[in-house]
Amino acid sequence: MEKLKERITENGIDYILAGDYYIPDLKLPEEDRPIGCYGRLHWEYLKQEHPARYSSLILTGKLWTYLADLNEQAEEIINSELIYTM
């Protein structure tokens, strides 16, 4: 019997051997920015009020980036409002 290769590429997708099966070698984009307070609040809001959008963001690997961007925007708005009130 022929020994199975450890890694294969088919249709542009890399697969790794796990037991007797090949599974896709998927990697999520690495995001190192913190999501902060506003990102965490929006995370809970998405889970409770928009579960389809939440699932879509998770499955595409964009949830953390989306929340980090949202947190930065919220902090910019709050900081700009604090400057105008002083």
Biopython code that builds the backbone (N, CA, C, O; Angstrom):
import numpy as np
from Bio.PDB.StructureBuilder import StructureBuilder

atoms = [
    (1, "MET", "N", (0.844, -1.187, 0.000)),
    (1, "MET", "CA", (0.000, 0.000, 0.000)),
    (1, "MET", "C", (0.888, 1.248, 0.000)),
    (1, "MET", "O", (1.907, 1.305, 0.687)),
    (2, "GLU", "N", (0.483, 2.224, -0.771)),
    (2, "GLU", "CA", (1.243, 3.462, -0.912)),
    (2, "GLU", "C", (1.069, 4.340, 0.328)),
    (2, "GLU", "O", (-0.042, 4.513, 0.830)),
    (3, "LYS", "N", (2.179, 4.888, 0.810)),
    (3, "LYS", "CA", (2.138, 5.786, 1.971)),
    (3, "LYS", "C", (1.572, 7.131, 1.526)),
    (3, "LYS", "O", (1.961, 7.661, 0.486)),
    (4, "LEU", "N", (0.653, 7.679, 2.317)),
    (4, "LEU", "CA", (0.032, 8.957, 1.997)),
    (4, "LEU", "C", (0.998, 10.098, 2.291)),
    (4, "LEU", "O", (1.760, 10.051, 3.257)),
    (5, "LYS", "N", (0.955, 11.121, 1.445)),
    (5, "LYS", "CA", (1.802, 12.293, 1.653)),
    (5, "LYS", "C", (1.292, 13.077, 2.861)),
    (5, "LYS", "O", (0.093, 13.106, 3.136)),
    (6, "GLU", "N", (2.218, 13.710, 3.574)),
    (6, "GLU", "CA", (1.866, 14.497, 4.764)),
    (6, "GLU", "C", (1.081, 15.759, 4.394)),
    (6, "GLU", "O", (0.164, 16.150, 5.115)),
    (7, "ARG", "N", (1.434, 16.392, 3.281)),
    (7, "ARG", "CA", (0.770, 17.619, 2.822)),
    (7, "ARG", "C", (0.501, 17.509, 1.325)),
    (7, "ARG", "O", (1.321, 16.991, 0.567)),
    (8, "ILE", "N", (-0.669, 18.008, 0.913)),
    (8, "ILE", "CA", (-0.980, 18.092, -0.515)),
    (8, "ILE", "C", (-1.637, 19.437, -0.785)),
    (8, "ILE", "O", (-2.157, 20.078, 0.128)),
    (9, "THR", "N", (-1.612, 19.856, -2.034)),
    (9, "THR", "CA", (-2.305, 21.069, -2.471)),
    (9, "THR", "C", (-3.210, 20.698, -3.626)),
    (9, "THR", "O", (-2.780, 20.088, -4.606)),
    (10, "GLU", "N", (-4.466, 21.076, -3.495)),
    (10, "GLU", "CA", (-5.431, 20.789, -4.543)),
    (10, "GLU", "C", (-6.383, 21.967, -4.667)),
    (10, "GLU", "O", (-6.918, 22.451, -3.670)),
    (11, "ASN", "N", (-6.593, 22.426, -5.897)),
    (11, "ASN", "CA", (-7.460, 23.581, -6.154)),
    (11, "ASN", "C", (-7.032, 24.816, -5.360)),
    (11, "ASN", "O", (-7.874, 25.618, -4.955)),
    (12, "GLY", "N", (-5.740, 24.968, -5.140)),
    (12, "GLY", "CA", (-5.224, 26.135, -4.440)),
    (12, "GLY", "C", (-5.364, 26.087, -2.929)),
    (12, "GLY", "O", (-5.088, 27.079, -2.254)),
    (13, "ILE", "N", (-5.788, 24.947, -2.383)),
    (13, "ILE", "CA", (-5.955, 24.815, -0.941)),
    (13, "ILE", "C", (-4.972, 23.768, -0.440)),
    (13, "ILE", "O", (-4.860, 22.685, -1.013)),
    (14, "ASP", "N", (-4.262, 24.097, 0.631)),
    (14, "ASP", "CA", (-3.325, 23.150, 1.241)),
    (14, "ASP", "C", (-4.085, 22.240, 2.200)),
    (14, "ASP", "O", (-4.959, 22.689, 2.941)),
    (15, "TYR", "N", (-3.740, 20.960, 2.176)),
    (15, "TYR", "CA", (-4.336, 19.977, 3.071)),
    (15, "TYR", "C", (-3.230, 19.269, 3.836)),
    (15, "TYR", "O", (-2.142, 19.041, 3.308)),
    (16, "ILE", "N", (-3.524, 18.918, 5.102)),
    (16, "ILE", "CA", (-2.578, 18.151, 5.893)),
    (16, "ILE", "C", (-3.233, 16.827, 6.275)),
    (16, "ILE", "O", (-4.453, 16.738, 6.415)),
    (17, "LEU", "N", (-2.414, 15.818, 6.438)),
    (17, "LEU", "CA", (-2.901, 14.486, 6.771)),
    (17, "LEU", "C", (-3.155, 14.392, 8.271)),
    (17, "LEU", "O", (-2.273, 14.676, 9.082)),
    (18, "ALA", "N", (-4.363, 13.994, 8.625)),
    (18, "ALA", "CA", (-4.737, 13.787, 10.026)),
    (18, "ALA", "C", (-5.340, 12.388, 10.118)),
    (18, "ALA", "O", (-6.513, 12.185, 9.803)),
    (19, "GLY", "N", (-4.543, 11.448, 10.542)),
    (19, "GLY", "CA", (-5.004, 10.061, 10.561)),
    (19, "GLY", "C", (-5.077, 9.545, 9.133)),
    (19, "GLY", "O", (-4.064, 9.493, 8.436)),
    (20, "ASP", "N", (-6.263, 9.167, 8.700)),
    (20, "ASP", "CA", (-6.471, 8.688, 7.336)),
    (20, "ASP", "C", (-7.125, 9.740, 6.445)),
    (20, "ASP", "O", (-7.433, 9.452, 5.288)),
    (21, "TYR", "N", (-7.342, 10.940, 6.949)),
    (21, "TYR", "CA", (-8.076, 11.971, 6.219)),
    (21, "TYR", "C", (-7.206, 13.197, 5.989)),
    (21, "TYR", "O", (-6.310, 13.501, 6.776)),
    (22, "TYR", "N", (-7.487, 13.889, 4.899)),
    (22, "TYR", "CA", (-6.860, 15.182, 4.640)),
    (22, "TYR", "C", (-7.836, 16.267, 5.068)),
    (22, "TYR", "O", (-9.005, 16.260, 4.684)),
    (23, "ILE", "N", (-7.338, 17.191, 5.863)),
    (23, "ILE", "CA", (-8.165, 18.325, 6.280)),
    (23, "ILE", "C", (-7.515, 19.613, 5.780)),
    (23, "ILE", "O", (-6.290, 19.686, 5.682)),
    (24, "PRO", "N", (-8.322, 20.634, 5.462)),
    (24, "PRO", "CA", (-7.746, 21.899, 4.977)),
    (24, "PRO", "C", (-6.853, 22.536, 6.028)),
    (24, "PRO", "O", (-7.178, 22.546, 7.215)),
    (25, "ASP", "N", (-5.741, 23.060, 5.583)),
    (25, "ASP", "CA", (-4.808, 23.756, 6.470)),
    (25, "ASP", "C", (-5.180, 25.238, 6.448)),
    (25, "ASP", "O", (-4.583, 26.027, 5.715)),
    (26, "LEU", "N", (-6.163, 25.603, 7.252)),
    (26, "LEU", "CA", (-6.681, 26.965, 7.282)),
    (26, "LEU", "C", (-6.017, 27.752, 8.392)),
    (26, "LEU", "O", (-5.808, 27.243, 9.494)),
    (27, "LYS", "N", (-5.690, 28.985, 8.095)),
    (27, "LYS", "CA", (-5.080, 29.865, 9.083)),
    (27, "LYS", "C", (-5.878, 31.162, 9.130)),
    (27, "LYS", "O", (-6.212, 31.740, 8.096)),
    (28, "LEU", "N", (-6.175, 31.602, 10.337)),
    (28, "LEU", "CA", (-6.855, 32.875, 10.514)),
    (28, "LEU", "C", (-5.848, 34.002, 10.448)),
    (28, "LEU", "O", (-4.695, 33.835, 10.846)),
    (29, "PRO", "N", (-6.279, 35.161, 9.943)),
    (29, "PRO", "CA", (-5.352, 36.293, 9.945)),
    (29, "PRO", "C", (-5.009, 36.681, 11.377)),
    (29, "PRO", "O", (-5.866, 36.660, 12.261)),
    (30, "GLU", "N", (-3.762, 37.029, 11.591)),
    (30, "GLU", "CA", (-3.333, 37.396, 12.932)),
    (30, "GLU", "C", (-3.567, 38.881, 13.156)),
    (30, "GLU", "O", (-3.119, 39.728, 12.383)),
    (31, "GLU", "N", (-4.271, 39.165, 14.222)),
    (31, "GLU", "CA", (-4.581, 40.548, 14.587)),
    (31, "GLU", "C", (-4.106, 40.739, 16.014)),
    (31, "GLU", "O", (-4.520, 40.001, 16.909)),
    (32, "ASP", "N", (-3.246, 41.714, 16.238)),
    (32, "ASP", "CA", (-2.710, 41.896, 17.578)),
    (32, "ASP", "C", (-3.222, 43.158, 18.259)),
    (32, "ASP", "O", (-2.815, 43.469, 19.378)),
    (33, "ARG", "N", (-4.112, 43.886, 17.589)),
    (33, "ARG", "CA", (-4.670, 45.080, 18.232)),
    (33, "ARG", "C", (-5.713, 44.660, 19.266)),
    (33, "ARG", "O", (-6.454, 43.704, 19.038)),
    (34, "PRO", "N", (-5.780, 45.354, 20.389)),
    (34, "PRO", "CA", (-6.797, 45.017, 21.384)),
    (34, "PRO", "C", (-8.170, 45.491, 20.926)),
    (34, "PRO", "O", (-8.286, 46.475, 20.196)),
    (35, "ILE", "N", (-9.213, 44.780, 21.362)),
    (35, "ILE", "CA", (-10.563, 45.203, 20.981)),
    (35, "ILE", "C", (-11.132, 46.203, 21.982)),
    (35, "ILE", "O", (-12.091, 46.906, 21.661)),
    (36, "GLY", "N", (-10.575, 46.284, 23.165)),
    (36, "GLY", "CA", (-10.964, 47.305, 24.136)),
    (36, "GLY", "C", (-12.387, 47.178, 24.636)),
    (36, "GLY", "O", (-13.090, 46.209, 24.346)),
    (37, "CYS", "N", (-12.787, 48.166, 25.384)),
    (37, "CYS", "CA", (-14.100, 48.190, 26.021)),
    (37, "CYS", "C", (-15.229, 48.238, 24.992)),
    (37, "CYS", "O", (-16.191, 47.476, 25.087)),
    (38, "TYR", "N", (-15.113, 49.128, 24.018)),
    (38, "TYR", "CA", (-16.181, 49.307, 23.042)),
    (38, "TYR", "C", (-16.278, 48.117, 22.099)),
    (38, "TYR", "O", (-17.372, 47.767, 21.655)),
    (39, "GLY", "N", (-15.167, 47.504, 21.793)),
    (39, "GLY", "CA", (-15.179, 46.296, 20.980)),
    (39, "GLY", "C", (-15.866, 45.150, 21.690)),
    (39, "GLY", "O", (-16.630, 44.400, 21.082)),
    (40, "ARG", "N", (-15.589, 45.013, 22.997)),
    (40, "ARG", "CA", (-16.231, 43.945, 23.771)),
    (40, "ARG", "C", (-17.727, 44.185, 23.896)),
    (40, "ARG", "O", (-18.514, 43.241, 23.831)),
    (41, "LEU", "N", (-18.127, 45.435, 24.075)),
    (41, "LEU", "CA", (-19.557, 45.745, 24.146)),
    (41, "LEU", "C", (-20.253, 45.400, 22.818)),
    (41, "LEU", "O", (-21.346, 44.834, 22.808)),
    (42, "HIS", "N", (-19.612, 45.746, 21.722)),
    (42, "HIS", "CA", (-20.204, 45.458, 20.417)),
    (42, "HIS", "C", (-20.215, 43.954, 20.141)),
    (42, "HIS", "O", (-21.126, 43.448, 19.486)),
    (43, "TRP", "N", (-19.209, 43.243, 20.637)),
    (43, "TRP", "CA", (-19.152, 41.794, 20.503)),
    (43, "TRP", "C", (-20.396, 41.155, 21.132)),
    (43, "TRP", "O", (-21.049, 40.314, 20.515)),
    (44, "GLU", "N", (-20.715, 41.560, 22.358)),
    (44, "GLU", "CA", (-21.902, 41.043, 23.041)),
    (44, "GLU", "C", (-23.179, 41.435, 22.301)),
    (44, "GLU", "O", (-24.105, 40.633, 22.181)),
    (45, "TYR", "N", (-23.225, 42.668, 21.809)),
    (45, "TYR", "CA", (-24.381, 43.134, 21.043)),
    (45, "TYR", "C", (-24.587, 42.281, 19.796)),
    (45, "TYR", "O", (-25.710, 41.872, 19.501)),
    (46, "LEU", "N", (-23.499, 42.009, 19.059)),
    (46, "LEU", "CA", (-23.608, 41.184, 17.854)),
    (46, "LEU", "C", (-24.108, 39.780, 18.189)),
    (46, "LEU", "O", (-24.978, 39.249, 17.500)),
    (47, "LYS", "N", (-23.559, 39.180, 19.245)),
    (47, "LYS", "CA", (-23.961, 37.828, 19.612)),
    (47, "LYS", "C", (-25.453, 37.755, 19.951)),
    (47, "LYS", "O", (-26.131, 36.795, 19.585)),
    (48, "GLN", "N", (-25.960, 38.777, 20.653)),
    (48, "GLN", "CA", (-27.351, 38.741, 21.094)),
    (48, "GLN", "C", (-28.336, 39.210, 20.032)),
    (48, "GLN", "O", (-29.390, 38.600, 19.852)),
    (49, "GLU", "N", (-28.003, 40.283, 19.331)),
    (49, "GLU", "CA", (-28.966, 40.913, 18.432)),
    (49, "GLU", "C", (-28.792, 40.571, 16.954)),
    (49, "GLU", "O", (-29.755, 40.649, 16.190)),
    (50, "HIS", "N", (-27.589, 40.196, 16.540)),
    (50, "HIS", "CA", (-27.311, 39.902, 15.129)),
    (50, "HIS", "C", (-26.466, 38.629, 14.997)),
    (50, "HIS", "O", (-25.319, 38.683, 14.553)),
    (51, "PRO", "N", (-27.040, 37.488, 15.387)),
    (51, "PRO", "CA", (-26.253, 36.251, 15.376)),
    (51, "PRO", "C", (-25.770, 35.843, 13.982)),
    (51, "PRO", "O", (-24.711, 35.228, 13.861)),
    (52, "ALA", "N", (-26.518, 36.169, 12.938)),
    (52, "ALA", "CA", (-26.081, 35.814, 11.573)),
    (52, "ALA", "C", (-24.843, 36.614, 11.182)),
    (52, "ALA", "O", (-23.896, 36.054, 10.630)),
    (53, "ARG", "N", (-24.839, 37.902, 11.459)),
    (53, "ARG", "CA", (-23.670, 38.739, 11.159)),
    (53, "ARG", "C", (-22.476, 38.299, 11.993)),
    (53, "ARG", "O", (-21.350, 38.252, 11.497)),
    (54, "TYR", "N", (-22.721, 37.978, 13.262)),
    (54, "TYR", "CA", (-21.667, 37.499, 14.156)),
    (54, "TYR", "C", (-21.038, 36.222, 13.600)),
    (54, "TYR", "O", (-19.814, 36.103, 13.542)),
    (55, "SER", "N", (-21.870, 35.278, 13.196)),
    (55, "SER", "CA", (-21.362, 34.018, 12.637)),
    (55, "SER", "C", (-20.588, 34.255, 11.351)),
    (55, "SER", "O", (-19.553, 33.630, 11.120)),
    (56, "SER", "N", (-21.085, 35.152, 10.518)),
    (56, "SER", "CA", (-20.404, 35.459, 9.262)),
    (56, "SER", "C", (-19.015, 36.042, 9.514)),
    (56, "SER", "O", (-18.052, 35.661, 8.848)),
    (57, "LEU", "N", (-18.909, 36.954, 10.461)),
    (57, "LEU", "CA", (-17.616, 37.548, 10.796)),
    (57, "LEU", "C", (-16.648, 36.513, 11.360)),
    (57, "LEU", "O", (-15.453, 36.548, 11.064)),
    (58, "ILE", "N", (-17.158, 35.603, 12.163)),
    (58, "ILE", "CA", (-16.297, 34.550, 12.715)),
    (58, "ILE", "C", (-15.809, 33.630, 11.603)),
    (58, "ILE", "O", (-14.622, 33.315, 11.528)),
    (59, "LEU", "N", (-16.722, 33.200, 10.745)),
    (59, "LEU", "CA", (-16.364, 32.245, 9.698)),
    (59, "LEU", "C", (-15.406, 32.824, 8.667)),
    (59, "LEU", "O", (-14.609, 32.087, 8.085)),
    (60, "THR", "N", (-15.468, 34.119, 8.433)),
    (60, "THR", "CA", (-14.546, 34.742, 7.479)),
    (60, "THR", "C", (-13.245, 35.183, 8.143)),
    (60, "THR", "O", (-12.314, 35.611, 7.459)),
    (61, "GLY", "N", (-13.173, 35.082, 9.479)),
    (61, "GLY", "CA", (-11.957, 35.465, 10.192)),
    (61, "GLY", "C", (-11.792, 36.964, 10.329)),
    (61, "GLY", "O", (-10.676, 37.444, 10.526)),
    (62, "LYS", "N", (-12.868, 37.708, 10.230)),
    (62, "LYS", "CA", (-12.792, 39.167, 10.277)),
    (62, "LYS", "C", (-13.330, 39.770, 11.563)),
    (62, "LYS", "O", (-13.330, 40.992, 11.707)),
    (63, "LEU", "N", (-13.788, 38.952, 12.500)),
    (63, "LEU", "CA", (-14.421, 39.483, 13.711)),
    (63, "LEU", "C", (-13.458, 40.351, 14.518)),
    (63, "LEU", "O", (-13.808, 41.470, 14.893)),
    (64, "TRP", "N", (-12.261, 39.857, 14.790)),
    (64, "TRP", "CA", (-11.325, 40.605, 15.646)),
    (64, "TRP", "C", (-10.924, 41.927, 15.000)),
    (64, "TRP", "O", (-10.853, 42.953, 15.677)),
    (65, "THR", "N", (-10.662, 41.905, 13.697)),
    (65, "THR", "CA", (-10.296, 43.140, 12.991)),
    (65, "THR", "C", (-11.453, 44.135, 13.029)),
    (65, "THR", "O", (-11.250, 45.325, 13.271)),
    (66, "TYR", "N", (-12.661, 43.643, 12.789)),
    (66, "TYR", "CA", (-13.863, 44.484, 12.822)),
    (66, "TYR", "C", (-14.015, 45.149, 14.197)),
    (66, "TYR", "O", (-14.273, 46.349, 14.283)),
    (67, "LEU", "N", (-13.854, 44.364, 15.266)),
    (67, "LEU", "CA", (-14.010, 44.908, 16.617)),
    (67, "LEU", "C", (-12.884, 45.870, 16.978)),
    (67, "LEU", "O", (-13.125, 46.869, 17.655)),
    (68, "ALA", "N", (-11.663, 45.588, 16.541)),
    (68, "ALA", "CA", (-10.536, 46.493, 16.814)),
    (68, "ALA", "C", (-10.745, 47.822, 16.094)),
    (68, "ALA", "O", (-10.500, 48.882, 16.670)),
    (69, "ASP", "N", (-11.199, 47.778, 14.834)),
    (69, "ASP", "CA", (-11.489, 49.012, 14.086)),
    (69, "ASP", "C", (-12.586, 49.809, 14.776)),
    (69, "ASP", "O", (-12.472, 51.025, 14.935)),
    (70, "LEU", "N", (-13.650, 49.123, 15.185)),
    (70, "LEU", "CA", (-14.763, 49.788, 15.850)),
    (70, "LEU", "C", (-14.304, 50.446, 17.148)),
    (70, "LEU", "O", (-14.705, 51.571, 17.448)),
    (71, "ASN", "N", (-13.473, 49.761, 17.913)),
    (71, "ASN", "CA", (-12.968, 50.314, 19.163)),
    (71, "ASN", "C", (-12.136, 51.571, 18.910)),
    (71, "ASN", "O", (-12.278, 52.565, 19.624)),
    (72, "GLU", "N", (-11.269, 51.529, 17.896)),
    (72, "GLU", "CA", (-10.453, 52.705, 17.577)),
    (72, "GLU", "C", (-11.318, 53.883, 17.155)),
    (72, "GLU", "O", (-11.046, 55.016, 17.552)),
    (73, "GLN", "N", (-12.349, 53.641, 16.360)),
    (73, "GLN", "CA", (-13.245, 54.713, 15.931)),
    (73, "GLN", "C", (-13.976, 55.315, 17.123)),
    (73, "GLN", "O", (-14.104, 56.535, 17.228)),
    (74, "ALA", "N", (-14.458, 54.459, 18.023)),
    (74, "ALA", "CA", (-15.176, 54.955, 19.199)),
    (74, "ALA", "C", (-14.253, 55.788, 20.085)),
    (74, "ALA", "O", (-14.657, 56.836, 20.590)),
    (75, "GLU", "N", (-13.026, 55.331, 20.275)),
    (75, "GLU", "CA", (-12.086, 56.097, 21.102)),
    (75, "GLU", "C", (-11.737, 57.439, 20.462)),
    (75, "GLU", "O", (-11.595, 58.439, 21.167)),
    (76, "GLU", "N", (-11.597, 57.475, 19.130)),
    (76, "GLU", "CA", (-11.327, 58.745, 18.441)),
    (76, "GLU", "C", (-12.475, 59.721, 18.627)),
    (76, "GLU", "O", (-12.249, 60.908, 18.864)),
    (77, "ILE", "N", (-13.701, 59.234, 18.522)),
    (77, "ILE", "CA", (-14.874, 60.097, 18.686)),
    (77, "ILE", "C", (-14.931, 60.645, 20.107)),
    (77, "ILE", "O", (-15.156, 61.838, 20.310)),
    (78, "ILE", "N", (-14.730, 59.786, 21.071)),
    (78, "ILE", "CA", (-14.781, 60.217, 22.478)),
    (78, "ILE", "C", (-13.657, 61.199, 22.777)),
    (78, "ILE", "O", (-13.885, 62.208, 23.444)),
    (79, "ASN", "N", (-12.444, 60.924, 22.295)),
    (79, "ASN", "CA", (-11.329, 61.838, 22.535)),
    (79, "ASN", "C", (-11.551, 63.185, 21.852)),
    (79, "ASN", "O", (-11.196, 64.219, 22.418)),
    (80, "SER", "N", (-12.124, 63.200, 20.659)),
    (80, "SER", "CA", (-12.368, 64.469, 19.985)),
    (80, "SER", "C", (-13.459, 65.262, 20.701)),
    (80, "SER", "O", (-13.396, 66.490, 20.742)),
    (81, "GLU", "N", (-14.454, 64.587, 21.264)),
    (81, "GLU", "CA", (-15.503, 65.270, 22.016)),
    (81, "GLU", "C", (-14.945, 65.832, 23.318)),
    (81, "GLU", "O", (-15.362, 66.903, 23.757)),
    (82, "LEU", "N", (-14.011, 65.125, 23.938)),
    (82, "LEU", "CA", (-13.405, 65.627, 25.169)),
    (82, "LEU", "C", (-12.594, 66.884, 24.911)),
    (82, "LEU", "O", (-12.567, 67.787, 25.747)),
    (83, "ILE", "N", (-11.937, 66.950, 23.771)),
    (83, "ILE", "CA", (-11.150, 68.136, 23.421)),
    (83, "ILE", "C", (-12.058, 69.341, 23.238)),
    (83, "ILE", "O", (-11.731, 70.440, 23.686)),
    (84, "TYR", "N", (-13.207, 69.142, 22.575)),
    (84, "TYR", "CA", (-14.125, 70.258, 22.320)),
    (84, "TYR", "C", (-14.829, 70.734, 23.574)),
    (84, "TYR", "O", (-15.248, 71.890, 23.634)),
    (85, "THR", "N", (-14.973, 69.883, 24.574)),
    (85, "THR", "CA", (-15.671, 70.298, 25.791)),
    (85, "THR", "C", (-14.745, 70.997, 26.776)),
    (85, "THR", "O", (-15.214, 71.602, 27.739)),
    (86, "MET", "N", (-13.444, 70.923, 26.550)),
    (86, "MET", "CA", (-12.509, 71.566, 27.479)),
    (86, "MET", "C", (-12.354, 73.023, 27.203)),
    (86, "MET", "O", (-11.601, 73.706, 27.897)),
]
sb = StructureBuilder()
sb.init_structure("model")
sb.init_model(0)
sb.init_chain("A")
sb.init_seg("    ")
for serial, (resi, resn, name, xyz) in enumerate(atoms, 1):
    if name == "N":
        sb.init_residue(resn, " ", resi, " ")
    sb.init_atom(name, np.array(xyz, "f"), 0.0, 1.0, " ", f" {name:<3s}", serial, name[0])
structure = sb.get_structure()
